[in-house]
Amino acid sequence: IPDVSAGGFPLWDENGDPLVADDLLGRPADFSNPDKFCEPDYVYLDAFVWGSLFEVVVIFDPDTHLVEQVWAG
């Protein structure tokens, strides 16, 4: 849904505030929770990446961890 989610990732928190990248991370036990994703395959200073071919990338501000971009391919 444009302006709401990308690649299954919400673009805003439940209150409509900017999303913090750390709020997306979950554990395997959170698999049934659609708002949580297991540990990223790659972790960078300013991004989390899921998938060996970088299918989903969440880019965030390294200081505040606010999500700036979500790429889903």
CHARMM internal coordinates of N, CA and C (Angstrom, degrees):
IC EDIT
DIST 1 N 1 CA 1.4514
DIST 1 CA 1 C 1.5236
ANGL 1 N 1 CA 1 C 107.51
DIST 1 C 2 N 1.3102
ANGL 1 CA 1 C 2 N 118.76
DIHE 1 N 1 CA 1 C 2 N 115.81
DIST 2 N 2 CA 1.4702
ANGL 1 C 2 N 2 CA 120.59
DIHE 1 CA 1 C 2 N 2 CA -179.01
DIST 2 CA 2 C 1.5286
ANGL 2 N 2 CA 2 C 111.84
DIHE 1 C 2 N 2 CA 2 C -55.23
DIST 2 C 3 N 1.2887
ANGL 2 CA 2 C 3 N 115.75
DIHE 2 N 2 CA 2 C 3 N 142.09
DIST 3 N 3 CA 1.4656
ANGL 2 C 3 N 3 CA 124.22
DIHE 2 CA 2 C 3 N 3 CA 178.62
DIST 3 CA 3 C 1.5270
ANGL 3 N 3 CA 3 C 113.87
DIHE 2 C 3 N 3 CA 3 C 67.67
DIST 3 C 4 N 1.3403
ANGL 3 CA 3 C 4 N 117.60
DIHE 3 N 3 CA 3 C 4 N 3.87
DIST 4 N 4 CA 1.4573
ANGL 3 C 4 N 4 CA 120.54
DIHE 3 CA 3 C 4 N 4 CA 178.91
DIST 4 CA 4 C 1.5198
ANGL 4 N 4 CA 4 C 110.66
DIHE 3 C 4 N 4 CA 4 C -123.05
DIST 4 C 5 N 1.3412
ANGL 4 CA 4 C 5 N 116.97
DIHE 4 N 4 CA 4 C 5 N -42.73
DIST 5 N 5 CA 1.4641
ANGL 4 C 5 N 5 CA 120.06
DIHE 4 CA 4 C 5 N 5 CA -179.21
DIST 5 CA 5 C 1.5205
ANGL 5 N 5 CA 5 C 109.98
DIHE 4 C 5 N 5 CA 5 C -151.90
DIST 5 C 6 N 1.3379
ANGL 5 CA 5 C 6 N 114.76
DIHE 5 N 5 CA 5 C 6 N 161.07
DIST 6 N 6 CA 1.4691
ANGL 5 C 6 N 6 CA 121.58
DIHE 5 CA 5 C 6 N 6 CA 176.44
DIST 6 CA 6 C 1.5224
ANGL 6 N 6 CA 6 C 107.88
DIHE 5 C 6 N 6 CA 6 C -147.01
DIST 6 C 7 N 1.3136
ANGL 6 CA 6 C 7 N 116.68
DIHE 6 N 6 CA 6 C 7 N 125.60
DIST 7 N 7 CA 1.4548
ANGL 6 C 7 N 7 CA 120.21
DIHE 6 CA 6 C 7 N 7 CA 179.68
DIST 7 CA 7 C 1.5117
ANGL 7 N 7 CA 7 C 113.15
DIHE 6 C 7 N 7 CA 7 C 59.80
DIST 7 C 8 N 1.3262
ANGL 7 CA 7 C 8 N 116.42
DIHE 7 N 7 CA 7 C 8 N 27.34
DIST 8 N 8 CA 1.4543
ANGL 7 C 8 N 8 CA 120.30
DIHE 7 CA 7 C 8 N 8 CA -178.10
DIST 8 CA 8 C 1.5157
ANGL 8 N 8 CA 8 C 113.69
DIHE 7 C 8 N 8 CA 8 C 86.32
DIST 8 C 9 N 1.3132
ANGL 8 CA 8 C 9 N 117.98
DIHE 8 N 8 CA 8 C 9 N -5.31
DIST 9 N 9 CA 1.4574
ANGL 8 C 9 N 9 CA 122.01
DIHE 8 CA 8 C 9 N 9 CA 178.79
DIST 9 CA 9 C 1.5158
ANGL 9 N 9 CA 9 C 109.50
DIHE 8 C 9 N 9 CA 9 C -91.60
DIST 9 C 10 N 1.3280
ANGL 9 CA 9 C 10 N 117.58
DIHE 9 N 9 CA 9 C 10 N 130.91
DIST 10 N 10 CA 1.4608
ANGL 9 C 10 N 10 CA 119.09
DIHE 9 CA 9 C 10 N 10 CA 173.94
DIST 10 CA 10 C 1.5253
ANGL 10 N 10 CA 10 C 109.07
DIHE 9 C 10 N 10 CA 10 C -68.93
DIST 10 C 11 N 1.3073
ANGL 10 CA 10 C 11 N 116.82
DIHE 10 N 10 CA 10 C 11 N 145.55
DIST 11 N 11 CA 1.4619
ANGL 10 C 11 N 11 CA 120.36
DIHE 10 CA 10 C 11 N 11 CA 178.29
DIST 11 CA 11 C 1.5233
ANGL 11 N 11 CA 11 C 112.15
DIHE 10 C 11 N 11 CA 11 C -94.20
DIST 11 C 12 N 1.3232
ANGL 11 CA 11 C 12 N 117.10
DIHE 11 N 11 CA 11 C 12 N -13.45
DIST 12 N 12 CA 1.4666
ANGL 11 C 12 N 12 CA 122.52
DIHE 11 CA 11 C 12 N 12 CA -179.82
DIST 12 CA 12 C 1.5214
ANGL 12 N 12 CA 12 C 107.80
DIHE 11 C 12 N 12 CA 12 C -135.39
DIST 12 C 13 N 1.3352
ANGL 12 CA 12 C 13 N 116.99
DIHE 12 N 12 CA 12 C 13 N 154.80
DIST 13 N 13 CA 1.4613
ANGL 12 C 13 N 13 CA 118.29
DIHE 12 CA 12 C 13 N 13 CA 176.48
DIST 13 CA 13 C 1.5231
ANGL 13 N 13 CA 13 C 109.40
DIHE 12 C 13 N 13 CA 13 C -77.24
DIST 13 C 14 N 1.3067
ANGL 13 CA 13 C 14 N 116.92
DIHE 13 N 13 CA 13 C 14 N 178.65
DIST 14 N 14 CA 1.4652
ANGL 13 C 14 N 14 CA 120.79
DIHE 13 CA 13 C 14 N 14 CA -174.47
DIST 14 CA 14 C 1.5287
ANGL 14 N 14 CA 14 C 113.13
DIHE 13 C 14 N 14 CA 14 C -64.61
DIST 14 C 15 N 1.3298
ANGL 14 CA 14 C 15 N 118.30
DIHE 14 N 14 CA 14 C 15 N -17.87
DIST 15 N 15 CA 1.4656
ANGL 14 C 15 N 15 CA 121.94
DIHE 14 CA 14 C 15 N 15 CA 177.86
DIST 15 CA 15 C 1.5188
ANGL 15 N 15 CA 15 C 112.49
DIHE 14 C 15 N 15 CA 15 C -95.53
DIST 15 C 16 N 1.3359
ANGL 15 CA 15 C 16 N 117.24
DIHE 15 N 15 CA 15 C 16 N 1.29
DIST 16 N 16 CA 1.4563
ANGL 15 C 16 N 16 CA 120.75
DIHE 15 CA 15 C 16 N 16 CA -178.34
DIST 16 CA 16 C 1.5142
ANGL 16 N 16 CA 16 C 113.38
DIHE 15 C 16 N 16 CA 16 C 85.34
DIST 16 C 17 N 1.3272
ANGL 16 CA 16 C 17 N 116.93
DIHE 16 N 16 CA 16 C 17 N 7.52
DIST 17 N 17 CA 1.4605
ANGL 16 C 17 N 17 CA 121.86
DIHE 16 CA 16 C 17 N 17 CA 179.16
DIST 17 CA 17 C 1.5274
ANGL 17 N 17 CA 17 C 109.62
DIHE 16 C 17 N 17 CA 17 C -85.86
DIST 17 C 18 N 1.3330
ANGL 17 CA 17 C 18 N 117.46
DIHE 17 N 17 CA 17 C 18 N 163.74
DIST 18 N 18 CA 1.4630
ANGL 17 C 18 N 18 CA 120.41
DIHE 17 CA 17 C 18 N 18 CA 177.19
DIST 18 CA 18 C 1.5289
ANGL 18 N 18 CA 18 C 110.96
DIHE 17 C 18 N 18 CA 18 C -56.75
DIST 18 C 19 N 1.3068
ANGL 18 CA 18 C 19 N 115.53
DIHE 18 N 18 CA 18 C 19 N 143.14
DIST 19 N 19 CA 1.4572
ANGL 18 C 19 N 19 CA 121.99
DIHE 18 CA 18 C 19 N 19 CA -176.51
DIST 19 CA 19 C 1.5182
ANGL 19 N 19 CA 19 C 111.13
DIHE 18 C 19 N 19 CA 19 C -83.12
DIST 19 C 20 N 1.3124
ANGL 19 CA 19 C 20 N 116.66
DIHE 19 N 19 CA 19 C 20 N 136.08
DIST 20 N 20 CA 1.4607
ANGL 19 C 20 N 20 CA 123.12
DIHE 19 CA 19 C 20 N 20 CA 174.99
DIST 20 CA 20 C 1.5279
ANGL 20 N 20 CA 20 C 106.73
DIHE 19 C 20 N 20 CA 20 C -96.17
DIST 20 C 21 N 1.3256
ANGL 20 CA 20 C 21 N 116.99
DIHE 20 N 20 CA 20 C 21 N 129.08
DIST 21 N 21 CA 1.4620
ANGL 20 C 21 N 21 CA 122.02
DIHE 20 CA 20 C 21 N 21 CA -174.60
DIST 21 CA 21 C 1.5217
ANGL 21 N 21 CA 21 C 112.55
DIHE 20 C 21 N 21 CA 21 C -55.19
DIST 21 C 22 N 1.3171
ANGL 21 CA 21 C 22 N 117.89
DIHE 21 N 21 CA 21 C 22 N -37.51
DIST 22 N 22 CA 1.4601
ANGL 21 C 22 N 22 CA 121.00
DIHE 21 CA 21 C 22 N 22 CA -178.28
DIST 22 CA 22 C 1.5252
ANGL 22 N 22 CA 22 C 112.44
DIHE 21 C 22 N 22 CA 22 C -63.11
DIST 22 C 23 N 1.3381
ANGL 22 CA 22 C 23 N 117.51
DIHE 22 N 22 CA 22 C 23 N -25.10
DIST 23 N 23 CA 1.4641
ANGL 22 C 23 N 23 CA 121.01
DIHE 22 CA 22 C 23 N 23 CA 179.25
DIST 23 CA 23 C 1.5215
ANGL 23 N 23 CA 23 C 112.46
DIHE 22 C 23 N 23 CA 23 C -69.68
DIST 23 C 24 N 1.3253
ANGL 23 CA 23 C 24 N 117.47
DIHE 23 N 23 CA 23 C 24 N -16.53
DIST 24 N 24 CA 1.4619
ANGL 23 C 24 N 24 CA 121.22
DIHE 23 CA 23 C 24 N 24 CA 179.53
DIST 24 CA 24 C 1.5185
ANGL 24 N 24 CA 24 C 112.48
DIHE 23 C 24 N 24 CA 24 C -80.31
DIST 24 C 25 N 1.3193
ANGL 24 CA 24 C 25 N 116.87
DIHE 24 N 24 CA 24 C 25 N -23.31
DIST 25 N 25 CA 1.4514
ANGL 24 C 25 N 25 CA 120.65
DIHE 24 CA 24 C 25 N 25 CA -172.75
DIST 25 CA 25 C 1.5170
ANGL 25 N 25 CA 25 C 111.65
DIHE 24 C 25 N 25 CA 25 C -77.53
DIST 25 C 26 N 1.3113
ANGL 25 CA 25 C 26 N 114.27
DIHE 25 N 25 CA 25 C 26 N 137.13
DIST 26 N 26 CA 1.4522
ANGL 25 C 26 N 26 CA 120.76
DIHE 25 CA 25 C 26 N 26 CA 177.49
DIST 26 CA 26 C 1.5159
ANGL 26 N 26 CA 26 C 109.88
DIHE 25 C 26 N 26 CA 26 C -136.83
DIST 26 C 27 N 1.2993
ANGL 26 CA 26 C 27 N 115.37
DIHE 26 N 26 CA 26 C 27 N -172.10
DIST 27 N 27 CA 1.4584
ANGL 26 C 27 N 27 CA 122.68
DIHE 26 CA 26 C 27 N 27 CA 176.93
DIST 27 CA 27 C 1.5203
ANGL 27 N 27 CA 27 C 107.27
DIHE 26 C 27 N 27 CA 27 C -114.05
DIST 27 C 28 N 1.3212
ANGL 27 CA 27 C 28 N 117.74
DIHE 27 N 27 CA 27 C 28 N 167.62
DIST 28 N 28 CA 1.4661
ANGL 27 C 28 N 28 CA 119.02
DIHE 27 CA 27 C 28 N 28 CA 176.66
DIST 28 CA 28 C 1.5285
ANGL 28 N 28 CA 28 C 112.85
DIHE 27 C 28 N 28 CA 28 C -53.23
DIST 28 C 29 N 1.3260
ANGL 28 CA 28 C 29 N 117.83
DIHE 28 N 28 CA 28 C 29 N -29.88
DIST 29 N 29 CA 1.4663
ANGL 28 C 29 N 29 CA 121.11
DIHE 28 CA 28 C 29 N 29 CA 178.28
DIST 29 CA 29 C 1.5247
ANGL 29 N 29 CA 29 C 111.96
DIHE 28 C 29 N 29 CA 29 C -65.89
DIST 29 C 30 N 1.3391
ANGL 29 CA 29 C 30 N 117.24
DIHE 29 N 29 CA 29 C 30 N -21.24
DIST 30 N 30 CA 1.4639
ANGL 29 C 30 N 30 CA 121.88
DIHE 29 CA 29 C 30 N 30 CA -179.93
DIST 30 CA 30 C 1.5263
ANGL 30 N 30 CA 30 C 112.07
DIHE 29 C 30 N 30 CA 30 C -87.43
DIST 30 C 31 N 1.3234
ANGL 30 CA 30 C 31 N 117.69
DIHE 30 N 30 CA 30 C 31 N 10.52
DIST 31 N 31 CA 1.4623
ANGL 30 C 31 N 31 CA 121.54
DIHE 30 CA 30 C 31 N 31 CA -173.46
DIST 31 CA 31 C 1.5273
ANGL 31 N 31 CA 31 C 112.55
DIHE 30 C 31 N 31 CA 31 C -53.96
DIST 31 C 32 N 1.3187
ANGL 31 CA 31 C 32 N 117.91
DIHE 31 N 31 CA 31 C 32 N -36.21
DIST 32 N 32 CA 1.4640
ANGL 31 C 32 N 32 CA 120.24
DIHE 31 CA 31 C 32 N 32 CA -177.83
DIST 32 CA 32 C 1.5277
ANGL 32 N 32 CA 32 C 112.75
DIHE 31 C 32 N 32 CA 32 C -79.26
DIST 32 C 33 N 1.3199
ANGL 32 CA 32 C 33 N 117.80
DIHE 32 N 32 CA 32 C 33 N -9.11
DIST 33 N 33 CA 1.4599
ANGL 32 C 33 N 33 CA 121.14
DIHE 32 CA 32 C 33 N 33 CA 178.31
DIST 33 CA 33 C 1.5239
ANGL 33 N 33 CA 33 C 108.60
DIHE 32 C 33 N 33 CA 33 C -87.63
DIST 33 C 34 N 1.3397
ANGL 33 CA 33 C 34 N 118.23
DIHE 33 N 33 CA 33 C 34 N 112.86
DIST 34 N 34 CA 1.4684
ANGL 33 C 34 N 34 CA 120.17
DIHE 33 CA 33 C 34 N 34 CA -175.95
DIST 34 CA 34 C 1.5240
ANGL 34 N 34 CA 34 C 114.42
DIHE 33 C 34 N 34 CA 34 C -66.85
DIST 34 C 35 N 1.3266
ANGL 34 CA 34 C 35 N 118.33
DIHE 34 N 34 CA 34 C 35 N -13.28
DIST 35 N 35 CA 1.4589
ANGL 34 C 35 N 35 CA 121.04
DIHE 34 CA 34 C 35 N 35 CA 180.00
DIST 35 CA 35 C 1.5202
ANGL 35 N 35 CA 35 C 113.08
DIHE 34 C 35 N 35 CA 35 C -94.13
DIST 35 C 36 N 1.3325
ANGL 35 CA 35 C 36 N 117.60
DIHE 35 N 35 CA 35 C 36 N -0.79
DIST 36 N 36 CA 1.4639
ANGL 35 C 36 N 36 CA 121.56
DIHE 35 CA 35 C 36 N 36 CA -179.69
DIST 36 CA 36 C 1.5212
ANGL 36 N 36 CA 36 C 109.66
DIHE 35 C 36 N 36 CA 36 C -120.24
DIST 36 C 37 N 1.3038
ANGL 36 CA 36 C 37 N 116.27
DIHE 36 N 36 CA 36 C 37 N 144.71
DIST 37 N 37 CA 1.4497
ANGL 36 C 37 N 37 CA 122.12
DIHE 36 CA 36 C 37 N 37 CA 179.67
DIST 37 CA 37 C 1.5209
ANGL 37 N 37 CA 37 C 108.49
DIHE 36 C 37 N 37 CA 37 C -128.66
DIST 37 C 38 N 1.3270
ANGL 37 CA 37 C 38 N 115.74
DIHE 37 N 37 CA 37 C 38 N 140.66
DIST 38 N 38 CA 1.4595
ANGL 37 C 38 N 38 CA 120.43
DIHE 37 CA 37 C 38 N 38 CA -179.35
DIST 38 CA 38 C 1.5221
ANGL 38 N 38 CA 38 C 109.71
DIHE 37 C 38 N 38 CA 38 C -61.29
DIST 38 C 39 N 1.2905
ANGL 38 CA 38 C 39 N 114.96
DIHE 38 N 38 CA 38 C 39 N 172.04
DIST 39 N 39 CA 1.4554
ANGL 38 C 39 N 39 CA 120.56
DIHE 38 CA 38 C 39 N 39 CA -176.58
DIST 39 CA 39 C 1.5308
ANGL 39 N 39 CA 39 C 111.65
DIHE 38 C 39 N 39 CA 39 C -49.89
DIST 39 C 40 N 1.3280
ANGL 39 CA 39 C 40 N 116.73
DIHE 39 N 39 CA 39 C 40 N 137.92
DIST 40 N 40 CA 1.4626
ANGL 39 C 40 N 40 CA 120.39
DIHE 39 CA 39 C 40 N 40 CA 179.53
DIST 40 CA 40 C 1.5281
ANGL 40 N 40 CA 40 C 110.94
DIHE 39 C 40 N 40 CA 40 C -64.02
DIST 40 C 41 N 1.3311
ANGL 40 CA 40 C 41 N 115.24
DIHE 40 N 40 CA 40 C 41 N 153.68
DIST 41 N 41 CA 1.4621
ANGL 40 C 41 N 41 CA 120.24
DIHE 40 CA 40 C 41 N 41 CA 175.46
DIST 41 CA 41 C 1.5221
ANGL 41 N 41 CA 41 C 110.82
DIHE 40 C 41 N 41 CA 41 C -72.96
DIST 41 C 42 N 1.3294
ANGL 41 CA 41 C 42 N 116.22
DIHE 41 N 41 CA 41 C 42 N -31.79
DIST 42 N 42 CA 1.4642
ANGL 41 C 42 N 42 CA 121.75
DIHE 41 CA 41 C 42 N 42 CA 178.72
DIST 42 CA 42 C 1.5207
ANGL 42 N 42 CA 42 C 108.30
DIHE 41 C 42 N 42 CA 42 C -135.57
DIST 42 C 43 N 1.3231
ANGL 42 CA 42 C 43 N 116.73
DIHE 42 N 42 CA 42 C 43 N 139.86
DIST 43 N 43 CA 1.4598
ANGL 42 C 43 N 43 CA 122.14
DIHE 42 CA 42 C 43 N 43 CA 177.05
DIST 43 CA 43 C 1.5159
ANGL 43 N 43 CA 43 C 107.78
DIHE 42 C 43 N 43 CA 43 C -124.77
DIST 43 C 44 N 1.3196
ANGL 43 CA 43 C 44 N 115.58
DIHE 43 N 43 CA 43 C 44 N 126.40
DIST 44 N 44 CA 1.4563
ANGL 43 C 44 N 44 CA 121.76
DIHE 43 CA 43 C 44 N 44 CA 177.83
DIST 44 CA 44 C 1.5215
ANGL 44 N 44 CA 44 C 108.23
DIHE 43 C 44 N 44 CA 44 C -118.78
DIST 44 C 45 N 1.3098
ANGL 44 CA 44 C 45 N 117.17
DIHE 44 N 44 CA 44 C 45 N 171.76
DIST 45 N 45 CA 1.4574
ANGL 44 C 45 N 45 CA 121.62
DIHE 44 CA 44 C 45 N 45 CA 179.04
DIST 45 CA 45 C 1.5274
ANGL 45 N 45 CA 45 C 111.32
DIHE 44 C 45 N 45 CA 45 C -57.44
DIST 45 C 46 N 1.3351
ANGL 45 CA 45 C 46 N 116.29
DIHE 45 N 45 CA 45 C 46 N -33.64
DIST 46 N 46 CA 1.4593
ANGL 45 C 46 N 46 CA 120.16
DIHE 45 CA 45 C 46 N 46 CA -175.78
DIST 46 CA 46 C 1.5205
ANGL 46 N 46 CA 46 C 113.76
DIHE 45 C 46 N 46 CA 46 C -128.48
DIST 46 C 47 N 1.3351
ANGL 46 CA 46 C 47 N 118.32
DIHE 46 N 46 CA 46 C 47 N 20.38
DIST 47 N 47 CA 1.4608
ANGL 46 C 47 N 47 CA 119.26
DIHE 46 CA 46 C 47 N 47 CA -178.55
DIST 47 CA 47 C 1.5296
ANGL 47 N 47 CA 47 C 111.79
DIHE 46 C 47 N 47 CA 47 C -158.72
DIST 47 C 48 N 1.3311
ANGL 47 CA 47 C 48 N 114.27
DIHE 47 N 47 CA 47 C 48 N 150.65
DIST 48 N 48 CA 1.4552
ANGL 47 C 48 N 48 CA 122.93
DIHE 47 CA 47 C 48 N 48 CA 167.70
DIST 48 CA 48 C 1.5219
ANGL 48 N 48 CA 48 C 106.13
DIHE 47 C 48 N 48 CA 48 C -115.52
DIST 48 C 49 N 1.3293
ANGL 48 CA 48 C 49 N 116.89
DIHE 48 N 48 CA 48 C 49 N 139.44
DIST 49 N 49 CA 1.4709
ANGL 48 C 49 N 49 CA 120.83
DIHE 48 CA 48 C 49 N 49 CA -177.61
DIST 49 CA 49 C 1.5185
ANGL 49 N 49 CA 49 C 108.56
DIHE 48 C 49 N 49 CA 49 C -129.52
DIST 49 C 50 N 1.3330
ANGL 49 CA 49 C 50 N 115.47
DIHE 49 N 49 CA 49 C 50 N 133.69
DIST 50 N 50 CA 1.4562
ANGL 49 C 50 N 50 CA 121.58
DIHE 49 CA 49 C 50 N 50 CA 175.10
DIST 50 CA 50 C 1.5234
ANGL 50 N 50 CA 50 C 108.56
DIHE 49 C 50 N 50 CA 50 C -116.52
DIST 50 C 51 N 1.3211
ANGL 50 CA 50 C 51 N 116.36
DIHE 50 N 50 CA 50 C 51 N 136.55
DIST 51 N 51 CA 1.4577
ANGL 50 C 51 N 51 CA 122.25
DIHE 50 CA 50 C 51 N 51 CA 177.30
DIST 51 CA 51 C 1.5106
ANGL 51 N 51 CA 51 C 111.60
DIHE 50 C 51 N 51 CA 51 C 97.56
DIST 51 C 52 N 1.3178
ANGL 51 CA 51 C 52 N 114.98
DIHE 51 N 51 CA 51 C 52 N 140.45
DIST 52 N 52 CA 1.4685
ANGL 51 C 52 N 52 CA 119.88
DIHE 51 CA 51 C 52 N 52 CA -178.49
DIST 52 CA 52 C 1.5219
ANGL 52 N 52 CA 52 C 112.66
DIHE 51 C 52 N 52 CA 52 C -65.81
DIST 52 C 53 N 1.3223
ANGL 52 CA 52 C 53 N 116.83
DIHE 52 N 52 CA 52 C 53 N -22.84
DIST 53 N 53 CA 1.4718
ANGL 52 C 53 N 53 CA 120.75
DIHE 52 CA 52 C 53 N 53 CA 177.92
DIST 53 CA 53 C 1.5287
ANGL 53 N 53 CA 53 C 111.62
DIHE 52 C 53 N 53 CA 53 C -105.04
DIST 53 C 54 N 1.3448
ANGL 53 CA 53 C 54 N 115.30
DIHE 53 N 53 CA 53 C 54 N 21.36
DIST 54 N 54 CA 1.4729
ANGL 53 C 54 N 54 CA 121.45
DIHE 53 CA 53 C 54 N 54 CA 178.99
DIST 54 CA 54 C 1.5303
ANGL 54 N 54 CA 54 C 110.88
DIHE 53 C 54 N 54 CA 54 C 58.54
DIST 54 C 55 N 1.3357
ANGL 54 CA 54 C 55 N 116.09
DIHE 54 N 54 CA 54 C 55 N 46.61
DIST 55 N 55 CA 1.4658
ANGL 54 C 55 N 55 CA 120.35
DIHE 54 CA 54 C 55 N 55 CA -178.10
DIST 55 CA 55 C 1.5241
ANGL 55 N 55 CA 55 C 112.71
DIHE 54 C 55 N 55 CA 55 C -63.41
DIST 55 C 56 N 1.3287
ANGL 55 CA 55 C 56 N 117.28
DIHE 55 N 55 CA 55 C 56 N -36.20
DIST 56 N 56 CA 1.4612
ANGL 55 C 56 N 56 CA 121.07
DIHE 55 CA 55 C 56 N 56 CA 177.90
DIST 56 CA 56 C 1.5212
ANGL 56 N 56 CA 56 C 108.31
DIHE 55 C 56 N 56 CA 56 C -131.82
DIST 56 C 57 N 1.3341
ANGL 56 CA 56 C 57 N 115.47
DIHE 56 N 56 CA 56 C 57 N 128.09
DIST 57 N 57 CA 1.4658
ANGL 56 C 57 N 57 CA 121.58
DIHE 56 CA 56 C 57 N 57 CA 179.99
DIST 57 CA 57 C 1.5268
ANGL 57 N 57 CA 57 C 108.02
DIHE 56 C 57 N 57 CA 57 C -128.71
DIST 57 C 58 N 1.3168
ANGL 57 CA 57 C 58 N 116.24
DIHE 57 N 57 CA 57 C 58 N 128.52
DIST 58 N 58 CA 1.4629
ANGL 57 C 58 N 58 CA 121.84
DIHE 57 CA 57 C 58 N 58 CA 175.16
DIST 58 CA 58 C 1.5248
ANGL 58 N 58 CA 58 C 106.88
DIHE 57 C 58 N 58 CA 58 C -113.21
DIST 58 C 59 N 1.3225
ANGL 58 CA 58 C 59 N 115.92
DIHE 58 N 58 CA 58 C 59 N 115.70
DIST 59 N 59 CA 1.4611
ANGL 58 C 59 N 59 CA 121.69
DIHE 58 CA 58 C 59 N 59 CA 179.81
DIST 59 CA 59 C 1.5256
ANGL 59 N 59 CA 59 C 107.87
DIHE 58 C 59 N 59 CA 59 C -102.68
DIST 59 C 60 N 1.3296
ANGL 59 CA 59 C 60 N 115.67
DIHE 59 N 59 CA 59 C 60 N 132.04
DIST 60 N 60 CA 1.4574
ANGL 59 C 60 N 60 CA 119.94
DIHE 59 CA 59 C 60 N 60 CA -176.70
DIST 60 CA 60 C 1.5169
ANGL 60 N 60 CA 60 C 110.31
DIHE 59 C 60 N 60 CA 60 C -136.25
DIST 60 C 61 N 1.3218
ANGL 60 CA 60 C 61 N 115.43
DIHE 60 N 60 CA 60 C 61 N 162.94
DIST 61 N 61 CA 1.4601
ANGL 60 C 61 N 61 CA 121.74
DIHE 60 CA 60 C 61 N 61 CA 176.01
DIST 61 CA 61 C 1.5241
ANGL 61 N 61 CA 61 C 107.60
DIHE 60 C 61 N 61 CA 61 C -68.99
DIST 61 C 62 N 1.3451
ANGL 61 CA 61 C 62 N 119.11
DIHE 61 N 61 CA 61 C 62 N 125.98
DIST 62 N 62 CA 1.4640
ANGL 61 C 62 N 62 CA 120.48
DIHE 61 CA 61 C 62 N 62 CA -176.57
DIST 62 CA 62 C 1.5305
ANGL 62 N 62 CA 62 C 114.11
DIHE 61 C 62 N 62 CA 62 C -65.38
DIST 62 C 63 N 1.3103
ANGL 62 CA 62 C 63 N 118.13
DIHE 62 N 62 CA 62 C 63 N -21.80
DIST 63 N 63 CA 1.4658
ANGL 62 C 63 N 63 CA 120.37
DIHE 62 CA 62 C 63 N 63 CA -179.74
DIST 63 CA 63 C 1.5280
ANGL 63 N 63 CA 63 C 112.44
DIHE 62 C 63 N 63 CA 63 C -87.64
DIST 63 C 64 N 1.3232
ANGL 63 CA 63 C 64 N 116.94
DIHE 63 N 63 CA 63 C 64 N -47.39
DIST 64 N 64 CA 1.4674
ANGL 63 C 64 N 64 CA 120.72
DIHE 63 CA 63 C 64 N 64 CA -175.71
DIST 64 CA 64 C 1.5227
ANGL 64 N 64 CA 64 C 113.16
DIHE 63 C 64 N 64 CA 64 C -96.72
DIST 64 C 65 N 1.3255
ANGL 64 CA 64 C 65 N 117.70
DIHE 64 N 64 CA 64 C 65 N -18.50
DIST 65 N 65 CA 1.4684
ANGL 64 C 65 N 65 CA 125.52
DIHE 64 CA 64 C 65 N 65 CA -175.63
DIST 65 CA 65 C 1.5257
ANGL 65 N 65 CA 65 C 112.76
DIHE 64 C 65 N 65 CA 65 C 65.84
DIST 65 C 66 N 1.3352
ANGL 65 CA 65 C 66 N 117.80
DIHE 65 N 65 CA 65 C 66 N 15.27
DIST 66 N 66 CA 1.4617
ANGL 65 C 66 N 66 CA 120.41
DIHE 65 CA 65 C 66 N 66 CA 173.92
DIST 66 CA 66 C 1.5309
ANGL 66 N 66 CA 66 C 109.02
DIHE 65 C 66 N 66 CA 66 C -70.45
DIST 66 C 67 N 1.3297
ANGL 66 CA 66 C 67 N 115.89
DIHE 66 N 66 CA 66 C 67 N 133.87
DIST 67 N 67 CA 1.4636
ANGL 66 C 67 N 67 CA 120.78
DIHE 66 CA 66 C 67 N 67 CA -178.89
DIST 67 CA 67 C 1.5223
ANGL 67 N 67 CA 67 C 109.13
DIHE 66 C 67 N 67 CA 67 C -68.36
DIST 67 C 68 N 1.3422
ANGL 67 CA 67 C 68 N 115.91
DIHE 67 N 67 CA 67 C 68 N 129.50
DIST 68 N 68 CA 1.4552
ANGL 67 C 68 N 68 CA 121.76
DIHE 67 CA 67 C 68 N 68 CA 179.03
DIST 68 CA 68 C 1.5188
ANGL 68 N 68 CA 68 C 111.93
DIHE 67 C 68 N 68 CA 68 C -106.73
DIST 68 C 69 N 1.3398
ANGL 68 CA 68 C 69 N 117.05
DIHE 68 N 68 CA 68 C 69 N -33.58
DIST 69 N 69 CA 1.4549
ANGL 68 C 69 N 69 CA 120.77
DIHE 68 CA 68 C 69 N 69 CA -179.14
DIST 69 CA 69 C 1.5214
ANGL 69 N 69 CA 69 C 109.69
DIHE 68 C 69 N 69 CA 69 C -148.86
DIST 69 C 70 N 1.3243
ANGL 69 CA 69 C 70 N 115.78
DIHE 69 N 69 CA 69 C 70 N 148.80
DIST 70 N 70 CA 1.4638
ANGL 69 C 70 N 70 CA 122.14
DIHE 69 CA 69 C 70 N 70 CA 171.68
DIST 70 CA 70 C 1.5185
ANGL 70 N 70 CA 70 C 106.94
DIHE 69 C 70 N 70 CA 70 C -129.30
DIST 70 C 71 N 1.3188
ANGL 70 CA 70 C 71 N 115.63
DIHE 70 N 70 CA 70 C 71 N 124.71
DIST 71 N 71 CA 1.4671
ANGL 70 C 71 N 71 CA 121.03
DIHE 70 CA 70 C 71 N 71 CA 177.23
DIST 71 CA 71 C 1.5122
ANGL 71 N 71 CA 71 C 108.08
DIHE 70 C 71 N 71 CA 71 C -110.87
DIST 71 C 72 N 1.2912
ANGL 71 CA 71 C 72 N 117.92
DIHE 71 N 71 CA 71 C 72 N 130.10
DIST 72 N 72 CA 1.4636
ANGL 71 C 72 N 72 CA 122.24
DIHE 71 CA 71 C 72 N 72 CA 176.36
DIST 72 CA 72 C 1.5241
ANGL 72 N 72 CA 72 C 108.37
DIHE 71 C 72 N 72 CA 72 C -129.72
DIST 72 C 73 N 1.3228
ANGL 72 CA 72 C 73 N 115.60
DIHE 72 N 72 CA 72 C 73 N 124.53
DIST 73 N 73 CA 1.4534
ANGL 72 C 73 N 73 CA 117.79
DIHE 72 CA 72 C 73 N 73 CA -177.33
DIST 73 CA 73 C 1.4891
ANGL 73 N 73 CA 73 C 113.38
DIHE 72 C 73 N 73 CA 73 C -132.35
END
COOR INIT
IC SEED 1 N 1 CA 1 C
IC BUILD
